Amino acid sequence: MHKERLQILVTMEQRRTLEAEAARRGASIGALVREAIDVRFDTVDRERRRAAFEELKRIGERNRGLSLGIDELEALIEASHTEEIMRGFPEPLH
């Protein structure tokens, strides 16, 4: 549950980028911003990630024999998130 309100100023281009990506994903701009913060500052709980990994591994093994190690899966997730975020944020975040 979100408890803190935050207001930020963005450029018109950043706003258009966020709106387009939110529409493409069927998500809110707020959800995209929260995701970008989580990816950039690694705020996602490692235990939640590990539990998600274990569930994905069970599904994969059941359906396709997927067998990735936790480090491999985390690298794939990180690369995917970074790629998605960087498409929406052409300049590096500081």
N, C-alpha and C positions, 0 to 999 in steps of 0.2 A: 504494500500500500504506500502510495506516495504521500509524504507529509510536508515537504518543503516546496515552496513556490519560488521560482527563479525567473527573472526577466533578463533578457539579453538583447543587444542590438546586433543585427546582421546586415550585410549589404543586400541590395536588391537581388544580385546574382545568387548569393547564398540562399536567400529566401526562395527564389525560383527553383534552385537545385533541390532544396529540402521538400518543397511542395511536389515536384515531379517525382522524386524518389518515394515520398509517402504515398502518392497516388499509385505508383507502380506496385508497391508492396501491399497496398491496402492497410497502411499503418498511419499513425499520427506523426506529426512533426516532433512532438514531445518524445515519442517512443524512439525515433531516430536519434535525437540528441542524447537521450539516456543511453542508448546502445553505443554511441560514439564515445561517451564518457567511460563506459565500462570497458570498451576495447582499448582506448588510449591509456587509461590508468589502471587497467587490470583489476577492476573492482568486483568482478564476478567471483562469488564464493567458490574456492577450489573444491570444496566438498560437494557442492551442487554439480560442478563440472564432472567430477569423478563419478557421481551417481548417474548422470546423464550418459557418460561414456559407457558405464557398465550396462545400462539399458540398451544403448545402441549396439553394443557388442553382442548382447543376448539376441536382439532382433536380427543382426547380421548373421550370426552363427546359425540361427534357426532358418533364415531365408536364403542365404547365399554362402554360408561358410566364411563370412568375413572375420578376419582375425588380425586386428591392428593393435599395436601396443598403445598405452596411454600417451606416451610421448609423440607417437606418430599422429594420433588423432588430434591432440592439442595443437600440433604444428599445422595440421590441415585446417582446423577451426580458426586459428589465429590468422593464417594466410587468407582465408575466405573473408573474415571480418575486416582485416586490414584493406583488402582489395575493395570491398564494398564501401567502406568508410572513405577511402582515398578518392573514389569516384565522385563522392559528394563534397569532398573537401580538398580541392586541388593544391592548396598551400598547406605545408606542415603545421600541425597544431603545436602550440608552445605552452 
